[in-house]
Amino acid sequence: MNNATTDIILHISQPLSQGQFESIAQQINTTEGVISCNQNTRIPSLIMVAYNASRVRALTLLNKLTRMGFNASLVYL
């Protein structure tokens, strides 16, 4: 099994309050394969997620946010 860590950045259309981020982080961190979920301190509308791509897909993480009611997108670098 491949245990390589992959990182993605998710963009929320509006800046997140601390409470909103904590709610998102709780949902994301309970996803199998997710290693960490952090908010960018300079740009609060960006969330960085480290995960094992062999266990979870980026689209699954994005869909979690949209099901929570956030207008979100994947940022490709």
HTML snippet that shows the backbone in 3Dmol.js (N, CA, C, O; Angstrom):
<script src="https://3Dmol.org/build/3Dmol-min.js"></script>
<div id="view" style="width:600px;height:400px;position:relative"></div>
<script>
const pdb = `
ATOM      1  N   MET A   1       0.834  -1.174   0.000  1.00  0.00           N
ATOM      2  CA  MET A   1       0.000   0.000   0.000  1.00  0.00           C
ATOM      3  C   MET A   1       0.885   1.246   0.000  1.00  0.00           C
ATOM      4  O   MET A   1       1.878   1.307   0.725  1.00  0.00           O
ATOM      5  N   ASN A   2       0.524   2.233  -0.811  1.00  0.00           N
ATOM      6  CA  ASN A   2       1.276   3.473  -0.911  1.00  0.00           C
ATOM      7  C   ASN A   2       0.850   4.417   0.208  1.00  0.00           C
ATOM      8  O   ASN A   2      -0.332   4.742   0.319  1.00  0.00           O
ATOM      9  N   ASN A   3       1.783   4.858   1.033  1.00  0.00           N
ATOM     10  CA  ASN A   3       1.487   5.754   2.135  1.00  0.00           C
ATOM     11  C   ASN A   3       1.998   7.162   1.890  1.00  0.00           C
ATOM     12  O   ASN A   3       2.219   7.913   2.839  1.00  0.00           O
ATOM     13  N   ALA A   4       2.188   7.530   0.631  1.00  0.00           N
ATOM     14  CA  ALA A   4       2.696   8.858   0.311  1.00  0.00           C
ATOM     15  C   ALA A   4       1.667   9.921   0.674  1.00  0.00           C
ATOM     16  O   ALA A   4       0.473   9.758   0.424  1.00  0.00           O
ATOM     17  N   THR A   5       2.140  10.997   1.259  1.00  0.00           N
ATOM     18  CA  THR A   5       1.272  12.106   1.636  1.00  0.00           C
ATOM     19  C   THR A   5       1.109  13.064   0.466  1.00  0.00           C
ATOM     20  O   THR A   5       2.077  13.415  -0.207  1.00  0.00           O
ATOM     21  N   THR A   6      -0.118  13.477   0.239  1.00  0.00           N
ATOM     22  CA  THR A   6      -0.451  14.442  -0.793  1.00  0.00           C
ATOM     23  C   THR A   6      -1.068  15.648  -0.110  1.00  0.00           C
ATOM     24  O   THR A   6      -1.776  15.501   0.886  1.00  0.00           O
ATOM     25  N   ASP A   7      -0.809  16.837  -0.633  1.00  0.00           N
ATOM     26  CA  ASP A   7      -1.392  18.057  -0.087  1.00  0.00           C
ATOM     27  C   ASP A   7      -2.295  18.707  -1.124  1.00  0.00           C
ATOM     28  O   ASP A   7      -1.998  18.703  -2.319  1.00  0.00           O
ATOM     29  N   ILE A   8      -3.407  19.269  -0.644  1.00  0.00           N
ATOM     30  CA  ILE A   8      -4.264  20.074  -1.508  1.00  0.00           C
ATOM     31  C   ILE A   8      -4.623  21.357  -0.770  1.00  0.00           C
ATOM     32  O   ILE A   8      -4.507  21.453   0.451  1.00  0.00           O
ATOM     33  N   ILE A   9      -5.054  22.322  -1.536  1.00  0.00           N
ATOM     34  CA  ILE A   9      -5.579  23.560  -0.974  1.00  0.00           C
ATOM     35  C   ILE A   9      -7.020  23.678  -1.449  1.00  0.00           C
ATOM     36  O   ILE A   9      -7.313  23.560  -2.639  1.00  0.00           O
ATOM     37  N   LEU A  10      -7.907  23.912  -0.498  1.00  0.00           N
ATOM     38  CA  LEU A  10      -9.313  24.136  -0.800  1.00  0.00           C
ATOM     39  C   LEU A  10      -9.611  25.609  -0.558  1.00  0.00           C
ATOM     40  O   LEU A  10      -9.222  26.168   0.468  1.00  0.00           O
ATOM     41  N   HIS A  11     -10.301  26.234  -1.502  1.00  0.00           N
ATOM     42  CA  HIS A  11     -10.656  27.651  -1.376  1.00  0.00           C
ATOM     43  C   HIS A  11     -12.146  27.756  -1.090  1.00  0.00           C
ATOM     44  O   HIS A  11     -12.972  27.188  -1.804  1.00  0.00           O
ATOM     45  N   ILE A  12     -12.476  28.494  -0.031  1.00  0.00           N
ATOM     46  CA  ILE A  12     -13.866  28.788   0.305  1.00  0.00           C
ATOM     47  C   ILE A  12     -14.142  30.200  -0.206  1.00  0.00           C
ATOM     48  O   ILE A  12     -13.281  31.073  -0.095  1.00  0.00           O
ATOM     49  N   SER A  13     -15.323  30.435  -0.762  1.00  0.00           N
ATOM     50  CA  SER A  13     -15.595  31.724  -1.404  1.00  0.00           C
ATOM     51  C   SER A  13     -15.616  32.910  -0.448  1.00  0.00           C
ATOM     52  O   SER A  13     -15.555  34.055  -0.896  1.00  0.00           O
ATOM     53  N   GLN A  14     -15.701  32.666   0.856  1.00  0.00           N
ATOM     54  CA  GLN A  14     -15.665  33.760   1.822  1.00  0.00           C
ATOM     55  C   GLN A  14     -14.667  33.419   2.931  1.00  0.00           C
ATOM     56  O   GLN A  14     -14.406  32.244   3.188  1.00  0.00           O
ATOM     57  N   PRO A  15     -14.103  34.448   3.595  1.00  0.00           N
ATOM     58  CA  PRO A  15     -13.209  34.172   4.726  1.00  0.00           C
ATOM     59  C   PRO A  15     -13.972  33.417   5.813  1.00  0.00           C
ATOM     60  O   PRO A  15     -15.152  33.674   6.051  1.00  0.00           O
ATOM     61  N   LEU A  16     -13.295  32.498   6.458  1.00  0.00           N
ATOM     62  CA  LEU A  16     -13.924  31.676   7.492  1.00  0.00           C
ATOM     63  C   LEU A  16     -13.661  32.227   8.881  1.00  0.00           C
ATOM     64  O   LEU A  16     -12.556  32.675   9.186  1.00  0.00           O
ATOM     65  N   SER A  17     -14.684  32.190   9.716  1.00  0.00           N
ATOM     66  CA  SER A  17     -14.484  32.508  11.124  1.00  0.00           C
ATOM     67  C   SER A  17     -13.784  31.321  11.777  1.00  0.00           C
ATOM     68  O   SER A  17     -13.713  30.239  11.193  1.00  0.00           O
ATOM     69  N   GLN A  18     -13.278  31.519  12.962  1.00  0.00           N
ATOM     70  CA  GLN A  18     -12.618  30.415  13.670  1.00  0.00           C
ATOM     71  C   GLN A  18     -13.597  29.262  13.905  1.00  0.00           C
ATOM     72  O   GLN A  18     -13.230  28.095  13.772  1.00  0.00           O
ATOM     73  N   GLY A  19     -14.840  29.594  14.254  1.00  0.00           N
ATOM     74  CA  GLY A  19     -15.856  28.561  14.482  1.00  0.00           C
ATOM     75  C   GLY A  19     -16.172  27.766  13.224  1.00  0.00           C
ATOM     76  O   GLY A  19     -16.313  26.544  13.275  1.00  0.00           O
ATOM     77  N   GLN A  20     -16.282  28.460  12.096  1.00  0.00           N
ATOM     78  CA  GLN A  20     -16.531  27.770  10.830  1.00  0.00           C
ATOM     79  C   GLN A  20     -15.370  26.849  10.486  1.00  0.00           C
ATOM     80  O   GLN A  20     -15.578  25.705  10.082  1.00  0.00           O
ATOM     81  N   PHE A  21     -14.137  27.352  10.648  1.00  0.00           N
ATOM     82  CA  PHE A  21     -12.988  26.502  10.346  1.00  0.00           C
ATOM     83  C   PHE A  21     -12.964  25.286  11.254  1.00  0.00           C
ATOM     84  O   PHE A  21     -12.701  24.179  10.782  1.00  0.00           O
ATOM     85  N   GLU A  22     -13.228  25.454  12.534  1.00  0.00           N
ATOM     86  CA  GLU A  22     -13.211  24.321  13.465  1.00  0.00           C
ATOM     87  C   GLU A  22     -14.251  23.276  13.079  1.00  0.00           C
ATOM     88  O   GLU A  22     -13.997  22.078  13.198  1.00  0.00           O
ATOM     89  N   SER A  23     -15.417  23.717  12.619  1.00  0.00           N
ATOM     90  CA  SER A  23     -16.451  22.786  12.159  1.00  0.00           C
ATOM     91  C   SER A  23     -15.982  22.024  10.924  1.00  0.00           C
ATOM     92  O   SER A  23     -16.164  20.810  10.832  1.00  0.00           O
ATOM     93  N   ILE A  24     -15.380  22.736   9.977  1.00  0.00           N
ATOM     94  CA  ILE A  24     -14.846  22.098   8.771  1.00  0.00           C
ATOM     95  C   ILE A  24     -13.733  21.125   9.135  1.00  0.00           C
ATOM     96  O   ILE A  24     -13.724  19.986   8.668  1.00  0.00           O
ATOM     97  N   ALA A  25     -12.799  21.567   9.962  1.00  0.00           N
ATOM     98  CA  ALA A  25     -11.666  20.724  10.345  1.00  0.00           C
ATOM     99  C   ALA A  25     -12.143  19.440  11.017  1.00  0.00           C
ATOM    100  O   ALA A  25     -11.578  18.370  10.789  1.00  0.00           O
ATOM    101  N   GLN A  26     -13.175  19.544  11.840  1.00  0.00           N
ATOM    102  CA  GLN A  26     -13.704  18.349  12.507  1.00  0.00           C
ATOM    103  C   GLN A  26     -14.220  17.345  11.481  1.00  0.00           C
ATOM    104  O   GLN A  26     -13.957  16.148  11.599  1.00  0.00           O
ATOM    105  N   GLN A  27     -14.950  17.822  10.481  1.00  0.00           N
ATOM    106  CA  GLN A  27     -15.479  16.936   9.444  1.00  0.00           C
ATOM    107  C   GLN A  27     -14.365  16.348   8.574  1.00  0.00           C
ATOM    108  O   GLN A  27     -14.365  15.153   8.281  1.00  0.00           O
ATOM    109  N   ILE A  28     -13.432  17.182   8.170  1.00  0.00           N
ATOM    110  CA  ILE A  28     -12.342  16.728   7.298  1.00  0.00           C
ATOM    111  C   ILE A  28     -11.437  15.743   8.046  1.00  0.00           C
ATOM    112  O   ILE A  28     -11.060  14.706   7.499  1.00  0.00           O
ATOM    113  N   ASN A  29     -11.091  16.066   9.287  1.00  0.00           N
ATOM    114  CA  ASN A  29     -10.171  15.218  10.049  1.00  0.00           C
ATOM    115  C   ASN A  29     -10.744  13.849  10.375  1.00  0.00           C
ATOM    116  O   ASN A  29      -9.986  12.926  10.673  1.00  0.00           O
ATOM    117  N   THR A  30     -12.059  13.693  10.328  1.00  0.00           N
ATOM    118  CA  THR A  30     -12.651  12.375  10.589  1.00  0.00           C
ATOM    119  C   THR A  30     -12.694  11.503   9.345  1.00  0.00           C
ATOM    120  O   THR A  30     -13.127  10.353   9.409  1.00  0.00           O
ATOM    121  N   THR A  31     -12.250  12.039   8.218  1.00  0.00           N
ATOM    122  CA  THR A  31     -12.227  11.285   6.965  1.00  0.00           C
ATOM    123  C   THR A  31     -11.026  10.346   6.957  1.00  0.00           C
ATOM    124  O   THR A  31      -9.898  10.759   7.227  1.00  0.00           O
ATOM    125  N   GLU A  32     -11.283   9.083   6.645  1.00  0.00           N
ATOM    126  CA  GLU A  32     -10.198   8.101   6.600  1.00  0.00           C
ATOM    127  C   GLU A  32      -9.157   8.533   5.576  1.00  0.00           C
ATOM    128  O   GLU A  32      -9.494   8.845   4.434  1.00  0.00           O
ATOM    129  N   GLY A  33      -7.905   8.549   5.981  1.00  0.00           N
ATOM    130  CA  GLY A  33      -6.804   8.913   5.101  1.00  0.00           C
ATOM    131  C   GLY A  33      -6.320  10.337   5.283  1.00  0.00           C
ATOM    132  O   GLY A  33      -5.244  10.686   4.798  1.00  0.00           O
ATOM    133  N   VAL A  34      -7.099  11.180   5.982  1.00  0.00           N
ATOM    134  CA  VAL A  34      -6.677  12.560   6.206  1.00  0.00           C
ATOM    135  C   VAL A  34      -5.668  12.599   7.345  1.00  0.00           C
ATOM    136  O   VAL A  34      -5.876  11.999   8.400  1.00  0.00           O
ATOM    137  N   ILE A  35      -4.580  13.309   7.115  1.00  0.00           N
ATOM    138  CA  ILE A  35      -3.508  13.435   8.099  1.00  0.00           C
ATOM    139  C   ILE A  35      -3.652  14.731   8.885  1.00  0.00           C
ATOM    140  O   ILE A  35      -3.526  14.736  10.109  1.00  0.00           O
ATOM    141  N   SER A  36      -3.918  15.840   8.178  1.00  0.00           N
ATOM    142  CA  SER A  36      -4.093  17.119   8.870  1.00  0.00           C
ATOM    143  C   SER A  36      -4.930  18.064   8.022  1.00  0.00           C
ATOM    144  O   SER A  36      -5.034  17.919   6.804  1.00  0.00           O
ATOM    145  N   CYS A  37      -5.522  19.035   8.707  1.00  0.00           N
ATOM    146  CA  CYS A  37      -6.333  20.064   8.070  1.00  0.00           C
ATOM    147  C   CYS A  37      -6.006  21.367   8.775  1.00  0.00           C
ATOM    148  O   CYS A  37      -6.208  21.485   9.984  1.00  0.00           O
ATOM    149  N   ASN A  38      -5.494  22.363   8.024  1.00  0.00           N
ATOM    150  CA  ASN A  38      -5.066  23.633   8.611  1.00  0.00           C
ATOM    151  C   ASN A  38      -5.592  24.800   7.799  1.00  0.00           C
ATOM    152  O   ASN A  38      -5.736  24.722   6.579  1.00  0.00           O
ATOM    153  N   GLN A  39      -5.876  25.882   8.507  1.00  0.00           N
ATOM    154  CA  GLN A  39      -6.316  27.107   7.863  1.00  0.00           C
ATOM    155  C   GLN A  39      -5.112  28.007   7.626  1.00  0.00           C
ATOM    156  O   GLN A  39      -4.237  28.123   8.484  1.00  0.00           O
ATOM    157  N   ASN A  40      -5.069  28.636   6.472  1.00  0.00           N
ATOM    158  CA  ASN A  40      -4.015  29.597   6.173  1.00  0.00           C
ATOM    159  C   ASN A  40      -4.275  30.840   7.019  1.00  0.00           C
ATOM    160  O   ASN A  40      -5.343  31.443   6.911  1.00  0.00           O
ATOM    161  N   THR A  41      -3.324  31.228   7.852  1.00  0.00           N
ATOM    162  CA  THR A  41      -3.530  32.350   8.760  1.00  0.00           C
ATOM    163  C   THR A  41      -3.568  33.699   8.047  1.00  0.00           C
ATOM    164  O   THR A  41      -4.214  34.631   8.526  1.00  0.00           O
ATOM    165  N   ARG A  42      -2.898  33.812   6.931  1.00  0.00           N
ATOM    166  CA  ARG A  42      -2.905  35.074   6.180  1.00  0.00           C
ATOM    167  C   ARG A  42      -4.118  35.203   5.269  1.00  0.00           C
ATOM    168  O   ARG A  42      -4.601  36.308   5.020  1.00  0.00           O
ATOM    169  N   ILE A  43      -4.607  34.072   4.773  1.00  0.00           N
ATOM    170  CA  ILE A  43      -5.763  34.069   3.868  1.00  0.00           C
ATOM    171  C   ILE A  43      -6.776  33.065   4.432  1.00  0.00           C
ATOM    172  O   ILE A  43      -6.728  31.887   4.078  1.00  0.00           O
ATOM    173  N   PRO A  44      -7.697  33.513   5.310  1.00  0.00           N
ATOM    174  CA  PRO A  44      -8.580  32.598   6.028  1.00  0.00           C
ATOM    175  C   PRO A  44      -9.555  31.813   5.157  1.00  0.00           C
ATOM    176  O   PRO A  44     -10.230  30.914   5.658  1.00  0.00           O
ATOM    177  N   SER A  45      -9.646  32.128   3.873  1.00  0.00           N
ATOM    178  CA  SER A  45     -10.536  31.368   3.002  1.00  0.00           C
ATOM    179  C   SER A  45      -9.837  30.145   2.391  1.00  0.00           C
ATOM    180  O   SER A  45     -10.447  29.415   1.610  1.00  0.00           O
ATOM    181  N   LEU A  46      -8.565  29.918   2.739  1.00  0.00           N
ATOM    182  CA  LEU A  46      -7.819  28.762   2.230  1.00  0.00           C
ATOM    183  C   LEU A  46      -7.618  27.719   3.322  1.00  0.00           C
ATOM    184  O   LEU A  46      -7.249  28.041   4.452  1.00  0.00           O
ATOM    185  N   ILE A  47      -7.867  26.469   2.964  1.00  0.00           N
ATOM    186  CA  ILE A  47      -7.671  25.343   3.873  1.00  0.00           C
ATOM    187  C   ILE A  47      -6.687  24.384   3.219  1.00  0.00           C
ATOM    188  O   ILE A  47      -6.851  24.003   2.060  1.00  0.00           O
ATOM    189  N   MET A  48      -5.676  24.004   3.966  1.00  0.00           N
ATOM    190  CA  MET A  48      -4.676  23.070   3.462  1.00  0.00           C
ATOM    191  C   MET A  48      -4.916  21.704   4.102  1.00  0.00           C
ATOM    192  O   MET A  48      -5.026  21.591   5.323  1.00  0.00           O
ATOM    193  N   VAL A  49      -4.994  20.678   3.271  1.00  0.00           N
ATOM    194  CA  VAL A  49      -5.255  19.330   3.761  1.00  0.00           C
ATOM    195  C   VAL A  49      -4.138  18.406   3.292  1.00  0.00           C
ATOM    196  O   VAL A  49      -3.816  18.356   2.105  1.00  0.00           O
ATOM    197  N   ALA A  50      -3.554  17.678   4.233  1.00  0.00           N
ATOM    198  CA  ALA A  50      -2.582  16.628   3.915  1.00  0.00           C
ATOM    199  C   ALA A  50      -3.314  15.300   4.070  1.00  0.00           C
ATOM    200  O   ALA A  50      -4.009  15.077   5.062  1.00  0.00           O
ATOM    201  N   TYR A  51      -3.154  14.426   3.088  1.00  0.00           N
ATOM    202  CA  TYR A  51      -3.889  13.157   3.121  1.00  0.00           C
ATOM    203  C   TYR A  51      -3.148  12.083   2.331  1.00  0.00           C
ATOM    204  O   TYR A  51      -2.228  12.370   1.566  1.00  0.00           O
ATOM    205  N   ASN A  52      -3.570  10.857   2.534  1.00  0.00           N
ATOM    206  CA  ASN A  52      -3.030   9.721   1.806  1.00  0.00           C
ATOM    207  C   ASN A  52      -3.944   9.487   0.606  1.00  0.00           C
ATOM    208  O   ASN A  52      -5.085   9.056   0.770  1.00  0.00           O
ATOM    209  N   ALA A  53      -3.453   9.767  -0.584  1.00  0.00           N
ATOM    210  CA  ALA A  53      -4.258   9.685  -1.801  1.00  0.00           C
ATOM    211  C   ALA A  53      -4.696   8.266  -2.148  1.00  0.00           C
ATOM    212  O   ALA A  53      -5.621   8.085  -2.941  1.00  0.00           O
ATOM    213  N   SER A  54      -4.059   7.277  -1.578  1.00  0.00           N
ATOM    214  CA  SER A  54      -4.511   5.906  -1.835  1.00  0.00           C
ATOM    215  C   SER A  54      -5.704   5.538  -0.955  1.00  0.00           C
ATOM    216  O   SER A  54      -6.311   4.484  -1.141  1.00  0.00           O
ATOM    217  N   ARG A  55      -6.042   6.402   0.002  1.00  0.00           N
ATOM    218  CA  ARG A  55      -7.155   6.123   0.918  1.00  0.00           C
ATOM    219  C   ARG A  55      -8.334   7.075   0.755  1.00  0.00           C
ATOM    220  O   ARG A  55      -9.456   6.736   1.134  1.00  0.00           O
ATOM    221  N   VAL A  56      -8.101   8.249   0.204  1.00  0.00           N
ATOM    222  CA  VAL A  56      -9.177   9.229   0.008  1.00  0.00           C
ATOM    223  C   VAL A  56      -8.839  10.097  -1.198  1.00  0.00           C
ATOM    224  O   VAL A  56      -7.668  10.343  -1.490  1.00  0.00           O
ATOM    225  N   ARG A  57      -9.858  10.550  -1.884  1.00  0.00           N
ATOM    226  CA  ARG A  57      -9.671  11.403  -3.063  1.00  0.00           C
ATOM    227  C   ARG A  57      -9.937  12.865  -2.710  1.00  0.00           C
ATOM    228  O   ARG A  57     -10.718  13.165  -1.806  1.00  0.00           O
ATOM    229  N   ALA A  58      -9.283  13.762  -3.430  1.00  0.00           N
ATOM    230  CA  ALA A  58      -9.471  15.200  -3.218  1.00  0.00           C
ATOM    231  C   ALA A  58     -10.933  15.584  -3.440  1.00  0.00           C
ATOM    232  O   ALA A  58     -11.461  16.428  -2.716  1.00  0.00           O
ATOM    233  N   LEU A  59     -11.582  14.990  -4.407  1.00  0.00           N
ATOM    234  CA  LEU A  59     -12.980  15.300  -4.694  1.00  0.00           C
ATOM    235  C   LEU A  59     -13.881  14.939  -3.508  1.00  0.00           C
ATOM    236  O   LEU A  59     -14.866  15.631  -3.251  1.00  0.00           O
ATOM    237  N   THR A  60     -13.558  13.881  -2.799  1.00  0.00           N
ATOM    238  CA  THR A  60     -14.317  13.504  -1.599  1.00  0.00           C
ATOM    239  C   THR A  60     -14.234  14.610  -0.554  1.00  0.00           C
ATOM    240  O   THR A  60     -15.234  14.938   0.084  1.00  0.00           O
ATOM    241  N   LEU A  61     -13.053  15.182  -0.376  1.00  0.00           N
ATOM    242  CA  LEU A  61     -12.866  16.260   0.594  1.00  0.00           C
ATOM    243  C   LEU A  61     -13.619  17.517   0.154  1.00  0.00           C
ATOM    244  O   LEU A  61     -14.254  18.179   0.976  1.00  0.00           O
ATOM    245  N   LEU A  62     -13.551  17.841  -1.116  1.00  0.00           N
ATOM    246  CA  LEU A  62     -14.280  18.992  -1.645  1.00  0.00           C
ATOM    247  C   LEU A  62     -15.784  18.797  -1.462  1.00  0.00           C
ATOM    248  O   LEU A  62     -16.487  19.724  -1.061  1.00  0.00           O
ATOM    249  N   ASN A  63     -16.272  17.608  -1.753  1.00  0.00           N
ATOM    250  CA  ASN A  63     -17.700  17.340  -1.617  1.00  0.00           C
ATOM    251  C   ASN A  63     -18.178  17.474  -0.174  1.00  0.00           C
ATOM    252  O   ASN A  63     -19.314  17.887   0.061  1.00  0.00           O
ATOM    253  N   LYS A  64     -17.336  17.134   0.788  1.00  0.00           N
ATOM    254  CA  LYS A  64     -17.701  17.321   2.193  1.00  0.00           C
ATOM    255  C   LYS A  64     -17.996  18.784   2.478  1.00  0.00           C
ATOM    256  O   LYS A  64     -18.961  19.101   3.174  1.00  0.00           O
ATOM    257  N   LEU A  65     -17.169  19.676   1.945  1.00  0.00           N
ATOM    258  CA  LEU A  65     -17.375  21.109   2.160  1.00  0.00           C
ATOM    259  C   LEU A  65     -18.656  21.601   1.501  1.00  0.00           C
ATOM    260  O   LEU A  65     -19.408  22.371   2.097  1.00  0.00           O
ATOM    261  N   THR A  66     -18.903  21.164   0.287  1.00  0.00           N
ATOM    262  CA  THR A  66     -20.111  21.627  -0.396  1.00  0.00           C
ATOM    263  C   THR A  66     -21.363  21.086   0.280  1.00  0.00           C
ATOM    264  O   THR A  66     -22.381  21.777   0.327  1.00  0.00           O
ATOM    265  N   ARG A  67     -21.311  19.868   0.801  1.00  0.00           N
ATOM    266  CA  ARG A  67     -22.459  19.332   1.541  1.00  0.00           C
ATOM    267  C   ARG A  67     -22.696  20.096   2.842  1.00  0.00           C
ATOM    268  O   ARG A  67     -23.814  20.118   3.355  1.00  0.00           O
ATOM    269  N   MET A  68     -21.656  20.716   3.371  1.00  0.00           N
ATOM    270  CA  MET A  68     -21.797  21.537   4.580  1.00  0.00           C
ATOM    271  C   MET A  68     -22.332  22.931   4.247  1.00  0.00           C
ATOM    272  O   MET A  68     -22.569  23.731   5.153  1.00  0.00           O
ATOM    273  N   GLY A  69     -22.523  23.231   2.964  1.00  0.00           N
ATOM    274  CA  GLY A  69     -23.099  24.508   2.551  1.00  0.00           C
ATOM    275  C   GLY A  69     -22.095  25.561   2.120  1.00  0.00           C
ATOM    276  O   GLY A  69     -22.469  26.710   1.886  1.00  0.00           O
ATOM    277  N   PHE A  70     -20.828  25.191   2.013  1.00  0.00           N
ATOM    278  CA  PHE A  70     -19.806  26.150   1.595  1.00  0.00           C
ATOM    279  C   PHE A  70     -19.606  26.095   0.089  1.00  0.00           C
ATOM    280  O   PHE A  70     -19.635  25.020  -0.510  1.00  0.00           O
ATOM    281  N   ASN A  71     -19.403  27.260  -0.522  1.00  0.00           N
ATOM    282  CA  ASN A  71     -19.045  27.335  -1.931  1.00  0.00           C
ATOM    283  C   ASN A  71     -17.526  27.177  -1.976  1.00  0.00           C
ATOM    284  O   ASN A  71     -16.792  28.110  -1.650  1.00  0.00           O
ATOM    285  N   ALA A  72     -17.064  26.011  -2.377  1.00  0.00           N
ATOM    286  CA  ALA A  72     -15.633  25.689  -2.303  1.00  0.00           C
ATOM    287  C   ALA A  72     -15.129  25.172  -3.637  1.00  0.00           C
ATOM    288  O   ALA A  72     -15.896  24.696  -4.475  1.00  0.00           O
ATOM    289  N   SER A  73     -13.807  25.280  -3.814  1.00  0.00           N
ATOM    290  CA  SER A  73     -13.165  24.752  -5.020  1.00  0.00           C
ATOM    291  C   SER A  73     -11.748  24.293  -4.666  1.00  0.00           C
ATOM    292  O   SER A  73     -11.158  24.725  -3.676  1.00  0.00           O
ATOM    293  N   LEU A  74     -11.227  23.403  -5.513  1.00  0.00           N
ATOM    294  CA  LEU A  74      -9.844  22.954  -5.381  1.00  0.00           C
ATOM    295  C   LEU A  74      -8.932  23.980  -6.032  1.00  0.00           C
ATOM    296  O   LEU A  74      -9.251  24.512  -7.095  1.00  0.00           O
ATOM    297  N   VAL A  75      -7.812  24.258  -5.408  1.00  0.00           N
ATOM    298  CA  VAL A  75      -6.827  25.176  -5.983  1.00  0.00           C
ATOM    299  C   VAL A  75      -5.710  24.320  -6.553  1.00  0.00           C
ATOM    300  O   VAL A  75      -5.124  23.502  -5.844  1.00  0.00           O
ATOM    301  N   TYR A  76      -5.416  24.507  -7.829  1.00  0.00           N
ATOM    302  CA  TYR A  76      -4.339  23.776  -8.471  1.00  0.00           C
ATOM    303  C   TYR A  76      -3.128  24.675  -8.578  1.00  0.00           C
ATOM    304  O   TYR A  76      -3.222  25.803  -9.063  1.00  0.00           O
ATOM    305  N   LEU A  77      -2.004  24.185  -8.132  1.00  0.00           N
ATOM    306  CA  LEU A  77      -0.761  24.973  -8.178  1.00  0.00           C
ATOM    307  C   LEU A  77       0.134  24.490  -9.293  1.00  0.00           C
ATOM    308  O   LEU A  77       1.223  25.030  -9.488  1.00  0.00           O
TER     309      LEU A  77
END
`;
const viewer = $3Dmol.createViewer("view");
viewer.addModel(pdb, "pdb");
viewer.setStyle({}, {cartoon: {color: "spectrum"}});
viewer.zoomTo();
viewer.render();
</script>
